[in-house]
Amino acid sequence: MSSIAVDVGDLFRDHRQSLIHSIFTIVGCPQTAEDLAQEAYLKLLQTAQSQDIHFPRPFLYQIGRNLALDHLRKQQVRQAGVERDDDGEDDLLARLPAGAPTPDRQVEDQQQVALLMKALEGLSEQRRQILVMHKFHHWPYERIARHFGISRSAVEKNVQVALAHLLAAQMNGTD
């Protein structure tokens, strides 16, 4: 097994529950969220075998989000049935969103991820860890406070400062 596969496997094991929770917030079904998380892992693994992925964790979450949104779109189409336009022709194809982002959108997304990663590097290690625990692992403030031995309000302030830093970096990066 290649080191890429091991790294991707470790990444999935470490973030599986958080990924499932993230997908669940979109689809609202635990079984579907579990299936889509597994599918996201397989897509990441397949992609990692053919190209370098510089930021695999955000990429994994983006794959999961895209799969969840695609699932919702397909579900909406199934529920709506096939609608007919004035000529009696199927309007279904016209209503379906494109399956893949355009090359321009892919480049823009990659630039945004790179900007975010650079902004995260500008945070102190503890502040970055607090932000990741709260926003990506969904740890409550109290749990983070206990983990670091600080007050709940210190955790809240760290999250606020970190988010302000990321927002400022995004604003400066898009000028």
MDAnalysis code that builds the backbone (N, CA, C; Angstrom):
import MDAnalysis as mda
import numpy as np

u = mda.Universe.empty(525, n_residues=175, atom_resindex=np.repeat(np.arange(175), 3), trajectory=True)
u.add_TopologyAttr("name", ["N", "CA", "C"] * 175)
u.add_TopologyAttr("resid", np.arange(1, 176))
u.add_TopologyAttr("resname", ["MET", "SER", "SER", "ILE", "ALA", "VAL", "ASP", "VAL", "GLY", "ASP", "LEU", "PHE", "ARG", "ASP", "HIS", "ARG", "GLN", "SER", "LEU", "ILE", "HIS", "SER", "ILE", "PHE", "THR", "ILE", "VAL", "GLY", "CYS", "PRO", "GLN", "THR", "ALA", "GLU", "ASP", "LEU", "ALA", "GLN", "GLU", "ALA", "TYR", "LEU", "LYS", "LEU", "LEU", "GLN", "THR", "ALA", "GLN", "SER", "GLN", "ASP", "ILE", "HIS", "PHE", "PRO", "ARG", "PRO", "PHE", "LEU", "TYR", "GLN", "ILE", "GLY", "ARG", "ASN", "LEU", "ALA", "LEU", "ASP", "HIS", "LEU", "ARG", "LYS", "GLN", "GLN", "VAL", "ARG", "GLN", "ALA", "GLY", "VAL", "GLU", "ARG", "ASP", "ASP", "ASP", "GLY", "GLU", "ASP", "ASP", "LEU", "LEU", "ALA", "ARG", "LEU", "PRO", "ALA", "GLY", "ALA", "PRO", "THR", "PRO", "ASP", "ARG", "GLN", "VAL", "GLU", "ASP", "GLN", "GLN", "GLN", "VAL", "ALA", "LEU", "LEU", "MET", "LYS", "ALA", "LEU", "GLU", "GLY", "LEU", "SER", "GLU", "GLN", "ARG", "ARG", "GLN", "ILE", "LEU", "VAL", "MET", "HIS", "LYS", "PHE", "HIS", "HIS", "TRP", "PRO", "TYR", "GLU", "ARG", "ILE", "ALA", "ARG", "HIS", "PHE", "GLY", "ILE", "SER", "ARG", "SER", "ALA", "VAL", "GLU", "LYS", "ASN", "VAL", "GLN", "VAL", "ALA", "LEU", "ALA", "HIS", "LEU", "LEU", "ALA", "ALA", "GLN", "MET", "ASN", "GLY", "THR", "ASP"])
u.atoms.positions = np.array([
    [0.858, -1.186, 0.000],
    [0.000, 0.000, 0.000],
    [0.895, 1.237, 0.000],
    [0.581, 2.235, -0.809],
    [1.419, 3.425, -0.906],
    [1.244, 4.309, 0.315],
    [2.209, 5.229, 0.514],
    [2.109, 6.151, 1.653],
    [0.939, 7.099, 1.480],
    [0.584, 7.408, 0.222],
    [-0.570, 8.268, -0.020],
    [-1.832, 7.603, 0.515],
    [-2.016, 6.323, 0.222],
    [-3.205, 5.611, 0.678],
    [-3.251, 5.561, 2.197],
    [-2.095, 5.351, 2.834],
    [-2.046, 5.316, 4.291],
    [-2.415, 6.673, 4.858],
    [-1.855, 7.756, 4.276],
    [-2.172, 9.097, 4.747],
    [-3.664, 9.396, 4.593],
    [-4.243, 9.038, 3.467],
    [-5.664, 9.269, 3.226],
    [-6.499, 8.434, 4.195],
    [-6.068, 7.202, 4.424],
    [-6.781, 6.347, 5.376],
    [-6.736, 6.922, 6.780],
    [-5.567, 7.399, 7.200],
    [-5.446, 8.024, 8.523],
    [-6.318, 9.273, 8.603],
    [-6.287, 10.073, 7.549],
    [-7.105, 11.286, 7.506],
    [-8.577, 10.941, 7.676],
    [-9.035, 9.921, 6.961],
    [-10.440, 9.543, 7.043],
    [-10.782, 9.032, 8.442],
    [-9.928, 8.186, 8.997],
    [-10.192, 7.668, 10.346],
    [-10.231, 8.794, 11.369],
    [-9.321, 9.745, 11.245],
    [-9.246, 10.846, 12.206],
    [-10.431, 11.807, 12.097],
    [-11.003, 11.938, 10.905],
    [-12.045, 12.948, 10.685],
    [-13.390, 12.345, 10.284],
    [-13.519, 11.057, 10.380],
    [-14.729, 10.361, 9.925],
    [-15.995, 10.900, 10.593],
    [-15.999, 10.943, 11.918],
    [-17.209, 11.376, 12.632],
    [-17.553, 12.828, 12.318],
    [-16.543, 13.677, 12.251],
    [-16.773, 15.083, 11.932],
    [-17.301, 15.232, 10.504],
    [-16.760, 14.450, 9.583],
    [-17.226, 14.482, 8.194],
    [-18.675, 14.016, 8.107],
    [-18.995, 12.935, 8.791],
    [-20.376, 12.428, 8.796],
    [-21.307, 13.492, 9.370],
    [-20.900, 14.126, 10.462],
    [-21.735, 15.172, 11.073],
    [-21.939, 16.333, 10.096],
    [-20.872, 16.715, 9.421],
    [-20.950, 17.811, 8.451],
    [-21.931, 17.477, 7.318],
    [-21.854, 16.266, 6.827],
    [-22.759, 15.838, 5.749],
    [-24.182, 15.702, 6.278],
    [-24.319, 15.185, 7.499],
    [-25.643, 15.017, 8.105],
    [-26.384, 16.351, 8.207],
    [-25.648, 17.439, 8.516],
    [-26.305, 18.745, 8.622],
    [-26.906, 19.185, 7.288],
    [-26.425, 18.624, 6.200],
    [-26.961, 18.970, 4.881],
    [-28.089, 18.026, 4.482],
    [-27.881, 16.715, 4.659],
    [-28.856, 15.739, 4.149],
    [-29.913, 15.341, 5.172],
    [-29.600, 15.450, 6.464],
    [-30.584, 15.163, 7.503],
    [-30.874, 13.690, 7.745],
    [-30.073, 12.805, 7.198],
    [-30.287, 11.368, 7.374],
    [-28.955, 10.728, 7.769],
    [-28.895, 10.083, 8.943],
    [-27.615, 9.521, 9.382],
    [-27.065, 8.438, 8.458],
    [-27.935, 7.586, 7.921],
    [-27.450, 6.522, 7.035],
    [-26.900, 7.107, 5.736],
    [-27.596, 8.075, 5.191],
    [-27.135, 8.717, 3.961],
    [-25.815, 9.441, 4.211],
    [-25.710, 10.110, 5.351],
    [-24.480, 10.827, 5.689],
    [-23.310, 9.849, 5.775],
    [-23.543, 8.704, 6.378],
    [-22.492, 7.679, 6.497],
    [-22.080, 7.179, 5.110],
    [-23.061, 6.910, 4.255],
    [-22.763, 6.433, 2.901],
    [-21.988, 7.480, 2.098],
    [-22.408, 8.736, 2.207],
    [-21.751, 9.790, 1.448],
    [-20.339, 10.057, 1.975],
    [-20.136, 9.914, 3.277],
    [-18.787, 10.072, 3.840],
    [-17.863, 8.992, 3.283],
    [-18.367, 7.780, 3.208],
    [-17.572, 6.680, 2.648],
    [-17.262, 6.944, 1.171],
    [-18.251, 7.440, 0.450],
    [-18.043, 7.758, -0.965],
    [-17.021, 8.888, -1.121],
    [-17.073, 9.874, -0.215],
    [-16.100, 10.972, -0.254],
    [-14.685, 10.442, -0.040],
    [-14.548, 9.528, 0.904],
    [-13.242, 8.918, 1.154],
    [-12.737, 8.203, -0.096],
    [-13.603, 7.449, -0.735],
    [-13.185, 6.706, -1.931],
    [-12.778, 7.660, -3.054],
    [-13.504, 8.748, -3.214],
    [-13.150, 9.729, -4.245],
    [-11.809, 10.394, -3.928],
    [-11.582, 10.703, -2.642],
    [-10.305, 11.289, -2.246],
    [-9.171, 10.305, -2.511],
    [-9.370, 9.062, -2.155],
    [-8.362, 8.032, -2.373],
    [-8.051, 7.888, -3.861],
    [-9.097, 7.865, -4.678],
    [-8.921, 7.742, -6.128],
    [-8.158, 8.957, -6.679],
    [-8.516, 10.151, -6.237],
    [-7.855, 11.368, -6.700],
    [-6.397, 11.396, -6.254],
    [-6.139, 10.979, -5.010],
    [-4.779, 10.996, -4.457],
    [-3.846, 10.055, -5.213],
    [-4.398, 9.041, -5.855],
    [-3.565, 8.111, -6.604],
    [-3.123, 8.683, -7.948],
    [-3.837, 9.696, -8.434],
    [-3.501, 10.232, -9.748],
    [-2.926, 11.647, -9.716],
    [-3.024, 12.334, -8.557],
    [-2.485, 13.686, -8.484],
    [-2.156, 14.047, -7.045],
    [-1.295, 15.053, -6.883],
    [-0.937, 15.528, -5.552],
    [-2.076, 16.376, -4.999],
    [-2.396, 16.137, -3.756],
    [-3.404, 16.938, -3.067],
    [-2.677, 17.645, -1.936],
    [-2.588, 18.964, -2.031],
    [-1.810, 19.720, -1.060],
    [-2.556, 19.935, 0.253],
    [-3.869, 19.989, 0.191],
    [-4.678, 20.208, 1.385],
    [-5.766, 19.139, 1.441],
    [-5.410, 17.914, 1.831],
    [-6.355, 16.804, 1.733],
    [-7.570, 16.919, 2.656],
    [-7.412, 17.466, 3.855],
    [-8.555, 17.550, 4.768],
    [-9.647, 18.470, 4.222],
    [-9.341, 19.721, 3.845],
    [-10.406, 20.550, 3.270],
    [-10.978, 19.941, 1.986],
    [-10.104, 19.274, 1.222],
    [-10.556, 18.638, -0.014],
    [-11.566, 17.531, 0.298],
    [-11.281, 16.736, 1.338],
    [-12.209, 15.676, 1.761],
    [-13.558, 16.269, 2.154],
    [-13.547, 17.333, 2.937],
    [-14.798, 17.960, 3.366],
    [-15.551, 18.569, 2.179],
    [-14.809, 19.121, 1.219],
    [-15.466, 19.685, 0.036],
    [-16.111, 18.586, -0.798],
    [-15.433, 17.460, -0.931],
    [-16.021, 16.325, -1.650],
    [-17.307, 15.897, -0.949],
    [-17.251, 15.768, 0.375],
    [-18.433, 15.372, 1.141],
    [-19.576, 16.351, 0.962],
    [-19.260, 17.641, 1.006],
    [-20.295, 18.677, 0.822],
    [-20.902, 18.581, -0.577],
    [-20.057, 18.430, -1.582],
    [-20.552, 18.320, -2.955],
    [-21.445, 17.093, -3.133],
    [-21.032, 15.970, -2.552],
    [-21.852, 14.757, -2.643],
    [-23.191, 14.948, -1.947],
    [-23.173, 15.622, -0.800],
    [-24.422, 15.871, -0.072],
    [-25.356, 16.771, -0.884],
    [-24.802, 17.816, -1.484],
    [-25.635, 18.714, -2.296],
    [-26.167, 18.005, -3.541],
    [-25.319, 17.183, -4.162],
    [-25.783, 16.393, -5.314],
    [-26.910, 15.452, -4.897],
    [-26.774, 14.853, -3.725],
    [-27.817, 13.958, -3.214],
    [-29.134, 14.719, -3.062],
    [-29.069, 15.929, -2.500],
    [-30.291, 16.727, -2.330],
    [-30.902, 17.098, -3.674],
    [-30.062, 17.455, -4.636],
    [-30.576, 17.802, -5.969],
    [-31.292, 16.610, -6.603],
    [-30.678, 15.447, -6.516],
    [-31.302, 14.251, -7.084],
    [-32.609, 13.936, -6.380],
    [-32.622, 14.124, -5.083],
    [-33.837, 13.877, -4.304],
    [-34.949, 14.845, -4.722],
    [-34.601, 16.104, -4.940],
    [-35.587, 17.092, -5.378],
    [-36.139, 16.741, -6.751],
    [-35.278, 16.285, -7.634],
    [-35.715, 15.903, -8.980],
    [-36.677, 14.723, -8.898],
    [-36.327, 13.728, -8.066],
    [-37.216, 12.571, -7.911],
    [-38.573, 12.983, -7.362],
    [-38.575, 13.902, -6.406],
    [-39.829, 14.329, -5.795],
    [-40.669, 15.165, -6.755],
    [-39.996, 15.984, -7.535],
    [-40.733, 16.863, -8.437],
    [-41.282, 16.106, -9.641],
    [-40.648, 14.990, -9.983],
    [-41.070, 14.258, -11.173],
    [-40.611, 14.991, -12.407],
    [-41.053, 14.527, -13.524],
    [-40.686, 15.154, -14.782],
    [-41.749, 16.186, -15.128],
    [-41.304, 17.448, -15.234],
    [-42.229, 18.512, -15.615],
    [-42.181, 18.694, -17.134],
    [-43.258, 19.130, -17.671],
    [-43.340, 19.349, -19.125],
    [-43.432, 20.846, -19.394],
    [-42.758, 21.302, -20.480],
    [-42.908, 22.697, -20.869],
    [-44.095, 22.825, -21.829],
    [-44.275, 23.993, -22.401],
    [-45.437, 24.245, -23.268],
    [-45.493, 23.315, -24.469],
    [-44.335, 22.892, -24.977],
    [-44.305, 22.004, -26.142],
    [-44.484, 20.544, -25.754],
    [-44.612, 20.271, -24.456],
    [-44.769, 18.905, -23.995],
    [-43.453, 18.163, -23.862],
    [-42.331, 18.891, -24.047],
    [-41.025, 18.239, -23.925],
    [-40.558, 18.258, -22.469],
    [-39.670, 17.322, -22.159],
    [-39.136, 17.260, -20.803],
    [-38.284, 18.492, -20.525],
    [-38.535, 19.132, -19.386],
    [-37.774, 20.284, -18.958],
    [-36.729, 19.866, -17.916],
    [-36.639, 18.584, -17.635],
    [-35.799, 18.080, -16.573],
    [-34.331, 18.423, -16.787],
    [-33.809, 18.214, -17.978],
    [-32.400, 18.480, -18.224],
    [-32.046, 19.947, -18.039],
    [-32.936, 20.819, -18.390],
    [-32.669, 22.244, -18.242],
    [-32.606, 22.649, -16.775],
    [-33.275, 21.894, -15.904],
    [-33.321, 22.253, -14.491],
    [-32.189, 21.637, -13.680],
    [-31.480, 20.666, -14.239],
    [-30.408, 20.017, -13.495],
    [-29.172, 20.900, -13.465],
    [-28.527, 21.013, -12.308],
    [-27.278, 21.775, -12.234],
    [-26.145, 20.983, -12.877],
    [-25.126, 21.709, -13.275],
    [-23.966, 21.043, -13.850],
    [-23.339, 20.135, -12.795],
    [-22.858, 18.978, -13.231],
    [-22.308, 18.014, -12.290],
    [-20.947, 18.388, -11.749],
    [-20.126, 19.072, -12.514],
    [-18.781, 19.404, -12.065],
    [-18.563, 20.908, -12.188],
    [-17.736, 21.457, -11.297],
    [-17.447, 22.883, -11.411],
    [-16.619, 23.162, -12.662],
    [-16.740, 24.353, -13.157],
    [-15.972, 24.757, -14.326],
    [-14.498, 24.856, -13.950],
    [-13.598, 24.807, -14.931],
    [-12.168, 24.958, -14.610],
    [-11.872, 26.278, -13.892],
    [-12.549, 27.345, -14.282],
    [-12.349, 28.623, -13.598],
    [-12.750, 28.525, -12.130],
    [-13.859, 27.868, -11.872],
    [-14.336, 27.702, -10.500],
    [-13.371, 26.832, -9.695],
    [-12.814, 25.810, -10.316],
    [-11.852, 24.947, -9.621],
    [-10.612, 25.736, -9.219],
    [-10.107, 26.571, -10.124],
    [-8.938, 27.391, -9.818],
    [-9.273, 28.365, -8.689],
    [-10.434, 28.985, -8.775],
    [-10.848, 29.926, -7.730],
    [-10.968, 29.222, -6.377],
    [-11.552, 28.036, -6.367],
    [-11.679, 27.273, -5.120],
    [-10.317, 26.915, -4.552],
    [-9.392, 26.494, -5.422],
    [-8.041, 26.158, -4.962],
    [-7.343, 27.382, -4.383],
    [-7.547, 28.533, -5.009],
    [-6.942, 29.760, -4.499],
    [-7.524, 30.123, -3.135],
    [-8.826, 29.937, -2.973],
    [-9.469, 30.228, -1.685],
    [-8.947, 29.305, -0.592],
    [-8.772, 28.035, -0.908],
    [-8.247, 27.077, 0.078],
    [-6.816, 27.460, 0.445],
    [-6.003, 27.802, -0.545],
    [-4.613, 28.200, -0.275],
    [-4.579, 29.454, 0.597],
    [-5.464, 30.407, 0.315],
    [-5.550, 31.631, 1.108],
    [-5.955, 31.313, 2.544],
    [-6.917, 30.424, 2.705],
    [-7.364, 30.027, 4.040],
    [-6.225, 29.347, 4.801],
    [-5.522, 28.444, 4.142],
    [-4.425, 27.737, 4.806],
    [-3.323, 28.718, 5.214],
    [-3.016, 29.678, 4.365],
    [-2.005, 30.679, 4.701],
    [-2.469, 31.523, 5.885],
    [-3.736, 31.885, 5.898],
    [-4.276, 32.667, 7.013],
    [-4.236, 31.858, 8.305],
    [-4.537, 30.571, 8.224],
    [-4.476, 29.714, 9.418],
    [-3.051, 29.651, 9.969],
    [-2.062, 29.646, 9.071],
    [-0.666, 29.614, 9.508],
    [-0.291, 30.883, 10.263],
    [-1.037, 31.978, 10.040],
    [-0.771, 33.234, 10.727],
    [-1.313, 33.273, 12.146],
    [-2.055, 32.248, 12.539],
    [-2.589, 32.172, 13.899],
    [-1.592, 31.450, 14.804],
    [-1.666, 31.755, 16.091],
    [-0.842, 30.987, 17.035],
    [-1.329, 29.545, 17.021],
    [-0.452, 28.637, 17.442],
    [-0.799, 27.207, 17.435],
    [-2.053, 26.945, 18.278],
    [-2.114, 27.528, 19.466],
    [-3.268, 27.279, 20.335],
    [-4.540, 27.854, 19.733],
    [-4.463, 29.052, 19.196],
    [-5.650, 29.677, 18.607],
    [-6.136, 28.863, 17.404],
    [-5.216, 28.386, 16.604],
    [-5.574, 27.557, 15.443],
    [-6.240, 26.259, 15.916],
    [-5.674, 25.634, 16.936],
    [-6.257, 24.402, 17.464],
    [-7.658, 24.649, 18.022],
    [-7.833, 25.735, 18.723],
    [-9.158, 26.070, 19.283],
    [-10.169, 26.246, 18.161],
    [-9.789, 26.975, 17.124],
    [-10.696, 27.200, 16.002],
    [-11.057, 25.877, 15.317],
    [-10.071, 25.040, 15.062],
    [-10.321, 23.758, 14.395],
    [-11.205, 22.869, 15.257],
    [-10.919, 22.821, 16.554],
    [-11.747, 21.995, 17.447],
    [-13.202, 22.457, 17.440],
    [-13.383, 23.771, 17.453],
    [-14.759, 24.282, 17.523],
    [-15.487, 24.196, 16.177],
    [-14.854, 24.640, 15.115],
    [-15.541, 24.744, 13.826],
    [-15.549, 23.456, 13.016],
    [-14.514, 22.632, 13.143],
    [-14.440, 21.428, 12.324],
    [-14.780, 20.155, 13.090],
    [-14.432, 20.137, 14.368],
    [-14.720, 18.951, 15.177],
    [-15.963, 19.143, 16.044],
    [-16.522, 20.373, 16.011],
    [-17.773, 20.695, 16.693],
    [-17.682, 20.497, 18.205],
    [-16.519, 20.793, 18.763],
    [-16.372, 20.734, 20.216],
    [-17.047, 21.957, 20.816],
    [-17.809, 21.795, 21.891],
    [-18.384, 22.966, 22.576],
    [-17.287, 23.748, 23.308],
    [-17.559, 25.023, 23.565],
    [-16.581, 25.878, 24.230],
    [-16.097, 25.276, 25.554],
    [-17.011, 24.695, 26.313],
    [-16.658, 24.144, 27.628],
    [-15.616, 23.027, 27.495],
    [-15.796, 22.172, 26.514],
    [-14.861, 21.065, 26.332],
    [-13.479, 21.582, 25.937],
    [-13.445, 22.580, 25.058],
    [-12.168, 23.170, 24.643],
    [-11.495, 23.834, 25.842],
    [-12.283, 24.547, 26.643],
    [-11.738, 25.212, 27.825],
    [-11.095, 24.198, 28.767],
    [-11.767, 23.085, 28.993],
    [-11.201, 22.035, 29.856],
    [-9.926, 21.466, 29.235],
    [-9.941, 21.257, 27.929],
    [-8.786, 20.684, 27.243],
    [-7.541, 21.559, 27.406],
    [-7.706, 22.881, 27.293],
    [-6.572, 23.792, 27.365],
    [-6.354, 24.372, 28.765],
    [-7.309, 24.121, 29.678],
    [-7.180, 24.667, 31.025],
    [-7.363, 26.171, 31.061],
    [-8.280, 26.654, 30.214],
    [-8.582, 28.097, 30.176],
    [-10.078, 28.289, 30.376],
    [-10.504, 29.536, 30.514],
    [-11.928, 29.813, 30.746],
    [-12.720, 29.719, 29.442],
    [-14.019, 29.555, 29.594],
    [-14.911, 29.500, 28.441],
    [-14.828, 30.803, 27.658],
    [-14.783, 31.939, 28.384],
    [-14.735, 33.233, 27.683],
    [-13.424, 33.385, 26.914],
    [-12.333, 32.801, 27.421],
    [-11.065, 32.849, 26.682],
    [-11.180, 32.055, 25.383],
    [-11.896, 30.936, 25.431],
    [-12.119, 30.144, 24.220],
    [-12.939, 30.961, 23.227],
    [-14.022, 31.574, 23.701],
    [-14.879, 32.392, 22.823],
    [-14.077, 33.512, 22.163],
    [-13.241, 34.180, 22.952],
    [-12.429, 35.279, 22.411],
    [-11.441, 34.760, 21.374],
    [-10.825, 33.602, 21.645],
    [-9.897, 33.018, 20.676],
    [-10.597, 32.695, 19.366],
    [-11.792, 32.129, 19.443],
    [-12.556, 31.811, 18.228],
    [-12.895, 33.090, 17.478],
    [-13.352, 34.125, 18.187],
    [-13.712, 35.393, 17.541],
    [-12.512, 36.045, 16.867],
    [-11.380, 36.067, 17.563],
    [-10.173, 36.677, 16.996],
    [-9.703, 35.881, 15.773],
    [-9.748, 34.561, 15.878],
    [-9.325, 33.722, 14.752],
    [-10.218, 33.944, 13.540],
    [-11.533, 33.979, 13.757],
    [-12.454, 34.204, 12.640],
    [-12.265, 35.589, 12.029],
    [-12.026, 36.591, 12.868],
    [-11.767, 37.949, 12.362],
    [-10.488, 37.959, 11.525],
    [-9.480, 37.225, 11.985],
    [-8.223, 37.129, 11.235],
    [-8.451, 36.485, 9.865],
    [-9.218, 35.394, 9.842],
    [-9.494, 34.717, 8.567],
    [-10.314, 35.604, 7.635],
    [-11.283, 36.315, 8.182],
    [-12.099, 37.215, 7.370],
    [-11.246, 38.344, 6.787],
    [-10.367, 38.917, 7.614],
    [-9.481, 39.987, 7.125],
    [-8.564, 39.467, 6.029],
    [-8.059, 38.250, 6.210],
    [-7.190, 37.643, 5.179],
    [-7.956, 37.438, 3.891],
    [-9.218, 37.014, 4.000],
    [-10.031, 36.811, 2.797],
    [-10.286, 38.154, 2.102],
    [-10.594, 39.168, 2.881],
    [-10.864, 40.486, 2.308],
    [-9.613, 41.029, 1.615],
    [-8.464, 40.859, 2.238],
    [-7.212, 41.343, 1.646],
    [-6.807, 40.516, 0.434],
    [-7.163, 39.246, 0.433],
    [-6.800, 38.359, -0.659],
    [-7.664, 38.515, -1.887],
    [-8.840, 39.124, -1.741],
    [-9.747, 39.243, -2.884],
    [-9.760, 40.652, -3.464],
    [-8.923, 41.539, -2.922],
    [-8.877, 42.904, -3.449],
    [-8.216, 42.967, -4.797],
])
